[in-house]
Amino acid sequence: MANIHVDVVSAERSIFSGEAKFVALPGESGELGILHGHTPLITRIRPGSVRIEKPDGDEEFVFVAGGYLEVQPDRVTVLADTAIRGHDLDEAKALEAKKRAEEAMHNRGTEFDLALAQSEFAMAAAQLAAIARFRRKK
């Protein structure tokens, strides 16, 4: 099976660049799985885990906080708003962010506050799910 080149970048830096057998990530309409030769595609991505299966069988996990995905038959490019390698995720910070967002939703003052709190809650929940996924693969 042929490999596909994968680039995961954020506004700050390149997070991953290399070859992969398979890539899975949260697309706007659901989970996407990508192999070499995939039909070209551009879509938004939701917060969650990007799982990169390398040619040697190892896996790399990257948490993304949304962004865009471009797929070409031999290349995958993830342009993330924020991207953090799985081993760099901080569970304590994510739990605290989730707690703050829950409190803000409970004590909301305006519709804007509610939307912001819901967004922060979704981000923290996605990050915690990514941490759990990363730990299962260790």
TORSEKOL-706067 format. One line per field, with one value per atom (N, C-alpha, C, O, CB): z, x, y negated; residue number from 1; atom name. Coordinates in steps of 0.1 Angstrom, whole numbers, plus 5000, padded with zeros to 4 digits. Each point is the difference from the previous one (the first is absolute). Glycine has a CB too. Example, Ala and Ser with C-alpha at 12.3 -4.5 7.8 and 13.67 -1.06 7.14 Angstrom:
// residues 2
pz = c(5078:5000:5000:5007:5005:4981:5000:5008:5001:4977)
px = c(5132:4991:5009:5010:4971:5015:5009:4992:5005:5007)
py = c(5057:4988:4988:5000:5012:4977:4989:4989:4989:5017)
seq = c(1:1:1:1:1:2:2:2:2:2)
atom = c(N:CA:C:O:CB:N:CA:C:O:CB)
***
This chain:
// residues 138
pz = c(5000:5000:5000:5008:5004:4980:4999:5011:5006:4969:5029:5011:4994:4988:5025:4997:4997:5008:5012:4982:5001:5007:5008:4995:4988:5030:5009:5006:5005:5000:4995:5007:5009:4996:4984:5033:5009:5005:5006:5001:4990:5004:5008:4997:4983:5029:5006:4997:4992:5027:4986:4998:5005:4995:5006:5010:5006:4994:4999:5021:4975:4995:4993:5000:5019:4975:4995:5011:5008:4969:5024:5011:4995:5008:5002:4978:4995:4985:4993:5025:4977:4985:4998:5004:4993:4995:4997:4993:4996:5024:4978:4993:5009:5012:4971:5011:5008:4991:4988:5028:4991:4993:5000:4990:5016:5005:5002:5009:5009:4988:5000:5009:5003:4991:4999:5023:5004:5008:5008:4993:4996:5007:5000:4992:5002:5014:5001:4990:5002:5022:4965:4990:5005:5010:4972:5011:5004:5000:5009:4981:5002:4999:5006:4999:4981:5026:5006:4999:4994:5001:5010:5000:4986:4992:5031:4973:4987:5001:5009:4982:5000:4999:4986:4990:5026:4983:4988:4997:5008:4995:4985:4995:4987:4995:5015:4986:4988:4988:5000:5009:4983:4988:5003:4992:5001:5019:5004:4990:4994:5030:4974:4991:5006:5012:4980:5000:5005:5007:4997:4984:5030:5009:5008:5004:4998:5001:5009:5009:4995:4988:5030:5010:5013:5002:4988:5018:5013:5009:4998:4998:5015:5010:5013:5003:4985:5020:5014:5010:4997:4996:5019:5010:5003:5001:5009:4991:5003:4997:4998:4997:5003:4998:4985:4993:5030:4973:4987:5003:5008:4981:5006:5002:4987:4989:5028:4984:4989:5002:5009:4987:4995:5001:4991:4988:5017:5001:4992:4993:5004:5012:4974:4992:5009:4997:4984:5030:5009:5010:5009:4988:5003:5009:5012:5006:4986:5011:5011:4997:4988:5018:5004:4998:5007:5010:4988:4995:5005:5002:4991:4997:5024:5002:5002:5006:5005:4983:5001:5003:4993:4990:5027:5003:4991:5000:5024:4969:4993:5005:5003:4976:5021:5005:4989:5001:5019:4969:4988:4990:5002:5012:4974:4989:4987:4998:5017:4976:4987:4996:5004:4989:4998:4995:4985:4994:5026:4974:4985:4998:5005:4991:4995:4996:4985:4993:5026:4977:4987:4999:5011:4984:4994:4999:5007:5005:4974:5022:5006:5012:5005:4973:5027:5010:5008:4995:4991:5028:5009:5007:5006:4997:4997:5007:5010:4996:4984:5033:5010:5005:5005:5002:4990:5005:5012:4999:4977:5036:5012:5007:4999:5004:5003:5008:5011:5002:4992:5013:5010:4999:4997:5019:4986:4999:5011:5002:4973:5032:5011:4999:4998:5017:4985:5000:5012:5010:4978:5010:5010:5013:5011:4972:5017:5012:5007:5011:4979:5003:5006:5006:5006:4978:5015:5005:5016:5006:4973:5027:5014:5006:4998:5001:5007:5004:5011:5000:4995:5014:5011:4994:5005:5011:4975:4994:4992:5001:4997:4995:4993:5009:4998:4984:5029:5011:5006:5001:5004:4997:5006:4990:5004:5010:4973:4990:4999:4998:4990:5012:4999:5012:4999:4989:5024:5012:4999:5003:5011:4982:4998:4990:5002:5004:4983:4990:5005:4997:4985:5026:5005:5010:5000:4998:5010:5009:4993:5003:5014:4972:4992:4993:4999:4997:5000:4994:5010:4997:4986:5029:5011:5004:5004:5004:4993:5005:4989:5001:5020:4967:4988:5002:5008:4978:5008:5001:4987:5000:5017:4971:4987:4991:5003:5000:4985:4990:4995:4998:4996:5005:4996:5010:4996:4992:5025:5010:4999:5002:5013:4983:4998:4988:5001:5010:4978:4988:5002:4996:4990:5021:5003:5009:4998:4999:5014:5010:4993:5003:5015:4973:4993:4991:5000:5001:4993:4991:5008:4997:4987:5028:5008:5006:5002:5004:4998:5005:4990:5003:5012:4972:4989:4998:4998:4992:5010:4998:5011:4998:4991:5024:5011:5000:5002:5012:4982:4999:4989:5002:5007:4980:4989:5004:4996:4987:5024:5005:5010:4999:4997:5013:5009:4993:5003:5015:4972:4992:4992:4999:4999:4997:4994:5010:4996:4987:5029:5010:5003:5001:5009:4991:5003:4988:5003:5011:4974:4989:4999:4997:4991:5015:5000:5010:4998:4995:5019:5011:4996:5004:5013:4976:4997:4990:5000:5003:4990:4990:5005:4994:4989:5030:5006:5003:5006:5003)
px = c(5008:4992:5009:5010:4971:5016:5007:4997:4990:5010:5010:4999:4995:5000:5018:4978:4995:5008:5003:4973:5027:5008:4990:4989:5029:4985:4991:5007:5012:4976:5006:5005:4989:4988:5027:4988:4991:5007:5010:4979:5004:5006:4990:4988:5027:4990:4992:5005:5010:4985:4999:5005:5014:5007:4969:5027:5013:5011:5012:4976:5009:5011:4995:4988:5026:4996:4997:5000:5009:5001:4979:4999:5005:5006:4975:5016:5003:5002:4992:4996:5023:5002:5007:5011:4990:4992:5006:4990:4990:5024:4991:4992:4991:5003:5015:4970:4991:4993:4999:4997:4999:4992:4985:4993:5024:4979:4986:4999:5008:4986:4996:4997:4985:4992:5028:4977:4986:4999:5008:4988:4993:4998:4985:4992:5031:4973:4986:4996:5003:4998:4993:4995:4988:4994:5015:4987:4988:4987:4992:5019:4988:4988:5002:4992:5002:5018:5003:5014:5008:4969:5026:5014:5004:4993:5005:5014:5006:5012:5008:4984:5009:5011:5006:4993:4997:5023:5007:5012:5008:4985:5007:5010:5006:4994:4995:5023:5006:4990:4993:5030:4976:4990:4987:4991:5021:4985:4987:4996:5009:4996:4983:4994:5003:4999:4983:5022:5003:4988:4988:5028:4987:4990:5005:5012:4978:5001:5003:4988:4989:5026:4988:4989:5005:5012:4977:5001:5004:5001:4994:4994:5020:5001:4995:5001:5018:4976:4996:5011:5010:4966:5023:5009:5001:4989:5007:5015:5002:5014:5009:4967:5025:5013:5002:4991:5008:5013:5005:5009:5010:4989:4997:5008:5008:4994:4989:5030:5009:5006:5008:4996:4993:5007:5012:4998:4979:5034:5013:5003:4994:5015:4999:5004:5005:4998:5007:5002:5005:4990:5004:5018:4966:4989:4998:4990:5015:5005:4998:4989:4997:5028:4970:4989:5004:5006:4977:5013:5002:4987:4991:5031:4975:4988:5002:5010:4981:5000:5001:4986:4991:5029:4979:4987:4999:5009:4990:4990:4998:4987:4990:5021:4989:4989:4992:4994:5019:4985:4993:5010:5012:4969:5014:5008:4995:4988:5032:4990:4996:5009:5011:4982:5001:5007:5000:4990:5003:5019:5000:5006:5011:4992:4990:5005:5002:4992:4996:5024:5004:5003:5002:5007:4991:5003:5012:5001:4987:5023:5012:5004:5011:4996:4984:5004:4987:4989:5030:4984:4990:5005:5011:4979:5003:5005:4989:4988:5026:4989:4991:5005:5011:4984:4997:5003:4991:4988:5018:5000:4993:5000:5010:4995:4984:5000:5010:5009:4967:5024:5009:5003:4991:5001:5020:5004:5010:5010:4986:5002:5008:5003:4991:5000:5022:5003:4994:4998:5023:4974:4994:5007:4994:4996:5023:5008:5002:5005:5007:4984:5002:4987:4999:5019:4971:4987:5001:5005:4983:5005:5000:4986:4991:5028:4979:4987:4995:4988:5017:5003:4996:4994:4990:5027:4990:4996:4987:4991:5033:4974:4988:4988:4989:5025:4988:4990:4996:4988:5020:5001:4997:4993:4990:5030:4984:4993:4985:4991:5031:4976:4987:4991:4989:5020:4997:4993:4996:4989:5024:4996:4997:4989:4991:5033:4976:4990:4987:4989:5028:4982:4988:4994:4988:5020:5001:4995:4995:4990:5027:4990:4995:4987:4992:5032:4974:4987:4989:4988:5023:4992:4990:4996:4989:5020:5001:4999:5000:5005:5006:4984:5001:4993:4990:5012:5003:4993:4994:4989:5027:4990:4995:5001:5006:5000:4987:5001:5014:5005:4971:5032:5014:5008:5008:4990:5000:5007:4997:5009:4990:4988:4996:5007:5006:4972:5023:5006:5015:5006:4977:5023:5015:5002:5010:4993:4989:5002:4998:5007:4985:4998:4997:5012:5004:4972:5030:5011:5012:5007:4985:5011:5011:4998:5009:4995:4983:4997:5003:5006:4976:5013:5003:5014:5005:4974:5029:5015:5006:5008:4992:4996:5006:4996:5008:4992:4988:4995:5007:5004:4974:5024:5008:5014:5006:4979:5021:5014:5001:5009:4995:4986:5000:4998:5006:4985:5001:4998:5013:5003:4972:5032:5013:5010:5007:4988:5005:5009:4997:5009:4993:4985:4996:5004:5004:4977:5017:5004:5015:5004:4976:5027:5015:5005:5009:4992:4993:5004:4997:5007:4988:4994:4996:5011:5001:4974:5031:5010:5014:5008:4978:5016:5013:5003:5011:4987)
py = c(5012:4988:4988:4999:5013:4978:4988:4991:5000:5002:4990:4990:4986:4998:5014:4980:4987:4990:5003:5005:4981:4989:4992:4996:5003:4999:4993:4988:5001:5020:4967:4988:4995:4998:4996:5004:4994:4988:5000:5022:4966:4988:4991:5001:5000:4991:4990:4986:4999:5017:4974:4986:4998:4992:5000:5016:4998:5008:4995:5001:5016:5009:5012:5003:4989:5016:5013:5010:5000:4994:5014:5010:5013:5007:4980:5017:5013:4998:4994:5019:4994:5001:5013:5002:4973:5034:5012:5010:4995:5002:5015:5010:5007:5002:5000:5003:5007:5011:4998:4982:5030:5010:4996:5003:5015:4975:4997:4988:4998:5026:4967:4989:5000:5002:4984:5011:4999:4987:4997:5028:4968:4987:4996:5005:4988:4998:4996:4989:4988:5017:5000:4990:4993:5004:5010:4976:4992:5009:4997:4983:5030:5008:5014:5008:4979:5015:5013:5004:4993:5014:5005:5005:5003:5006:5003:4987:5003:5009:4999:4979:5032:5009:4998:5000:5016:4982:4996:5010:5002:4974:5030:5008:4994:4991:5030:4984:4995:5002:5010:4996:4984:5001:4995:5001:5018:4975:4994:4990:4993:5012:4993:4990:4986:4998:5018:4974:4987:4994:5003:4994:4996:4995:4989:4999:5024:4967:4989:4999:4999:4988:5013:4999:4994:4999:5021:4975:4995:5012:5011:4967:5021:5010:4995:4988:5023:4998:4997:5003:5007:4999:4988:5004:5015:5006:4971:5028:5014:5005:4993:5010:5010:5007:5003:5005:5005:4987:5005:5012:4999:4977:5035:5013:5003:5001:5008:4991:5003:5013:5002:4973:5035:5013:5000:4999:5013:4989:4999:5013:5010:4973:5017:5012:5012:5011:4974:5011:5010:5006:5008:4981:5006:5005:4991:5001:5021:4969:4991:4990:4998:5004:4992:4990:4987:4999:5018:4972:4987:4994:5001:4996:4996:4993:4985:4996:5025:4972:4985:4995:5003:4996:4993:4993:4988:4992:5017:4989:4988:4993:5007:5003:4977:4992:4995:4989:5005:5013:4996:4995:4999:4995:5003:4995:5006:5002:4997:5004:5004:5012:5002:4975:5032:5012:4999:4997:5017:4988:5002:5014:5003:4971:5033:5013:5000:4996:5015:4994:5003:5015:5006:4970:5030:5015:5004:5012:4988:4992:5004:4991:5001:5008:4982:4991:4996:4998:4993:5007:4995:4988:5001:5023:4965:4988:4996:4998:4995:5007:4995:4986:4999:5025:4966:4986:4998:4997:4995:5009:5000:4986:4993:5031:4972:4988:5001:4991:5004:5016:5003:5015:5008:4974:5022:5015:5003:4992:5008:5011:5004:5015:5008:4973:5023:5014:5007:4994:5001:5017:5008:5000:4999:5015:4988:5001:4987:4999:5020:4970:4986:4995:4990:5006:5012:4996:5000:5009:5000:4981:4999:5002:4992:4991:5029:5004:4990:4997:5027:4972:4991:4987:4995:5015:4984:4988:5002:4991:5001:5019:5003:5001:4996:5015:4996:5002:4987:4997:5026:4968:4987:4992:4993:5008:4999:4993:5005:4992:5004:5017:5005:4996:4996:5024:4980:4995:4986:4996:5021:4974:4986:4998:4992:5002:5013:4999:5004:4994:5010:5007:5005:4990:4997:5026:4971:4989:4988:4994:5014:4988:4989:5002:4991:5003:5019:5003:5000:4996:5018:4990:5000:4986:4997:5025:4969:4986:4990:4989:5018:4996:4991:4987:5000:5021:4969:4987:4996:4994:5000:5010:4996:5012:5010:4966:5023:5011:5001:5012:4984:4993:5001:5008:5008:4970:5019:5008:5015:5008:4972:5023:5014:5007:5011:4984:4998:5005:5002:5010:4979:5002:5001:5011:5008:4967:5026:5011:5014:5009:4975:5017:5012:5004:5012:4984:4994:5002:5005:5009:4974:5010:5004:5014:5008:4968:5027:5014:5010:5011:4979:5008:5010:5002:5011:4982:4996:5001:5008:5009:4969:5020:5007:5015:5008:4971:5023:5014:5008:5011:4981:5001:5006:5003:5010:4979:5002:5002:5011:5008:4968:5026:5011:5013:5010:4975:5015:5012:5004:5012:4982:4996:5003:5005:5009:4973:5013:5005:5015:5008:4969:5026:5014:5009:5011:4981:5004:5007:5003:5011:4979:4999:5001:5010:5008:4968:5024:5009:5015:5009:4973:5020:5014:5006:5012:4983:4997:5005:5002:5005:4983:5007:5001:5014:5003:4974)
seq = c(1:1:1:1:1:2:2:2:2:2:3:3:3:3:3:4:4:4:4:4:5:5:5:5:5:6:6:6:6:6:7:7:7:7:7:8:8:8:8:8:9:9:9:9:9:10:10:10:10:10:11:11:11:11:11:12:12:12:12:12:13:13:13:13:13:14:14:14:14:14:15:15:15:15:15:16:16:16:16:16:17:17:17:17:17:18:18:18:18:18:19:19:19:19:19:20:20:20:20:20:21:21:21:21:21:22:22:22:22:22:23:23:23:23:23:24:24:24:24:24:25:25:25:25:25:26:26:26:26:26:27:27:27:27:27:28:28:28:28:28:29:29:29:29:29:30:30:30:30:30:31:31:31:31:31:32:32:32:32:32:33:33:33:33:33:34:34:34:34:34:35:35:35:35:35:36:36:36:36:36:37:37:37:37:37:38:38:38:38:38:39:39:39:39:39:40:40:40:40:40:41:41:41:41:41:42:42:42:42:42:43:43:43:43:43:44:44:44:44:44:45:45:45:45:45:46:46:46:46:46:47:47:47:47:47:48:48:48:48:48:49:49:49:49:49:50:50:50:50:50:51:51:51:51:51:52:52:52:52:52:53:53:53:53:53:54:54:54:54:54:55:55:55:55:55:56:56:56:56:56:57:57:57:57:57:58:58:58:58:58:59:59:59:59:59:60:60:60:60:60:61:61:61:61:61:62:62:62:62:62:63:63:63:63:63:64:64:64:64:64:65:65:65:65:65:66:66:66:66:66:67:67:67:67:67:68:68:68:68:68:69:69:69:69:69:70:70:70:70:70:71:71:71:71:71:72:72:72:72:72:73:73:73:73:73:74:74:74:74:74:75:75:75:75:75:76:76:76:76:76:77:77:77:77:77:78:78:78:78:78:79:79:79:79:79:80:80:80:80:80:81:81:81:81:81:82:82:82:82:82:83:83:83:83:83:84:84:84:84:84:85:85:85:85:85:86:86:86:86:86:87:87:87:87:87:88:88:88:88:88:89:89:89:89:89:90:90:90:90:90:91:91:91:91:91:92:92:92:92:92:93:93:93:93:93:94:94:94:94:94:95:95:95:95:95:96:96:96:96:96:97:97:97:97:97:98:98:98:98:98:99:99:99:99:99:100:100:100:100:100:101:101:101:101:101:102:102:102:102:102:103:103:103:103:103:104:104:104:104:104:105:105:105:105:105:106:106:106:106:106:107:107:107:107:107:108:108:108:108:108:109:109:109:109:109:110:110:110:110:110:111:111:111:111:111:112:112:112:112:112:113:113:113:113:113:114:114:114:114:114:115:115:115:115:115:116:116:116:116:116:117:117:117:117:117:118:118:118:118:118:119:119:119:119:119:120:120:120:120:120:121:121:121:121:121:122:122:122:122:122:123:123:123:123:123:124:124:124:124:124:125:125:125:125:125:126:126:126:126:126:127:127:127:127:127:128:128:128:128:128:129:129:129:129:129:130:130:130:130:130:131:131:131:131:131:132:132:132:132:132:133:133:133:133:133:134:134:134:134:134:135:135:135:135:135:136:136:136:136:136:137:137:137:137:137:138:138:138:138:138)
atom = c(N:CA:C:O:CB:N:CA:C:O:CB:N:CA:C:O:CB:N:CA:C:O:CB:N:CA:C:O:CB:N:CA:C:O:CB:N:CA:C:O:CB:N:CA:C:O:CB:N:CA:C:O:CB:N:CA:C:O:CB:N:CA:C:O:CB:N:CA:C:O:CB:N:CA:C:O:CB:N:CA:C:O:CB:N:CA:C:O:CB:N:CA:C:O:CB:N:CA:C:O:CB:N:CA:C:O:CB:N:CA:C:O:CB:N:CA:C:O:CB:N:CA:C:O:CB:N:CA:C:O:CB:N:CA:C:O:CB:N:CA:C:O:CB:N:CA:C:O:CB:N:CA:C:O:CB:N:CA:C:O:CB:N:CA:C:O:CB:N:CA:C:O:CB:N:CA:C:O:CB:N:CA:C:O:CB:N:CA:C:O:CB:N:CA:C:O:CB:N:CA:C:O:CB:N:CA:C:O:CB:N:CA:C:O:CB:N:CA:C:O:CB:N:CA:C:O:CB:N:CA:C:O:CB:N:CA:C:O:CB:N:CA:C:O:CB:N:CA:C:O:CB:N:CA:C:O:CB:N:CA:C:O:CB:N:CA:C:O:CB:N:CA:C:O:CB:N:CA:C:O:CB:N:CA:C:O:CB:N:CA:C:O:CB:N:CA:C:O:CB:N:CA:C:O:CB:N:CA:C:O:CB:N:CA:C:O:CB:N:CA:C:O:CB:N:CA:C:O:CB:N:CA:C:O:CB:N:CA:C:O:CB:N:CA:C:O:CB:N:CA:C:O:CB:N:CA:C:O:CB:N:CA:C:O:CB:N:CA:C:O:CB:N:CA:C:O:CB:N:CA:C:O:CB:N:CA:C:O:CB:N:CA:C:O:CB:N:CA:C:O:CB:N:CA:C:O:CB:N:CA:C:O:CB:N:CA:C:O:CB:N:CA:C:O:CB:N:CA:C:O:CB:N:CA:C:O:CB:N:CA:C:O:CB:N:CA:C:O:CB:N:CA:C:O:CB:N:CA:C:O:CB:N:CA:C:O:CB:N:CA:C:O:CB:N:CA:C:O:CB:N:CA:C:O:CB:N:CA:C:O:CB:N:CA:C:O:CB:N:CA:C:O:CB:N:CA:C:O:CB:N:CA:C:O:CB:N:CA:C:O:CB:N:CA:C:O:CB:N:CA:C:O:CB:N:CA:C:O:CB:N:CA:C:O:CB:N:CA:C:O:CB:N:CA:C:O:CB:N:CA:C:O:CB:N:CA:C:O:CB:N:CA:C:O:CB:N:CA:C:O:CB:N:CA:C:O:CB:N:CA:C:O:CB:N:CA:C:O:CB:N:CA:C:O:CB:N:CA:C:O:CB:N:CA:C:O:CB:N:CA:C:O:CB:N:CA:C:O:CB:N:CA:C:O:CB:N:CA:C:O:CB:N:CA:C:O:CB:N:CA:C:O:CB:N:CA:C:O:CB:N:CA:C:O:CB:N:CA:C:O:CB:N:CA:C:O:CB:N:CA:C:O:CB:N:CA:C:O:CB:N:CA:C:O:CB:N:CA:C:O:CB:N:CA:C:O:CB:N:CA:C:O:CB:N:CA:C:O:CB:N:CA:C:O:CB:N:CA:C:O:CB:N:CA:C:O:CB:N:CA:C:O:CB:N:CA:C:O:CB:N:CA:C:O:CB:N:CA:C:O:CB:N:CA:C:O:CB:N:CA:C:O:CB:N:CA:C:O:CB:N:CA:C:O:CB:N:CA:C:O:CB:N:CA:C:O:CB:N:CA:C:O:CB:N:CA:C:O:CB:N:CA:C:O:CB:N:CA:C:O:CB:N:CA:C:O:CB)
***
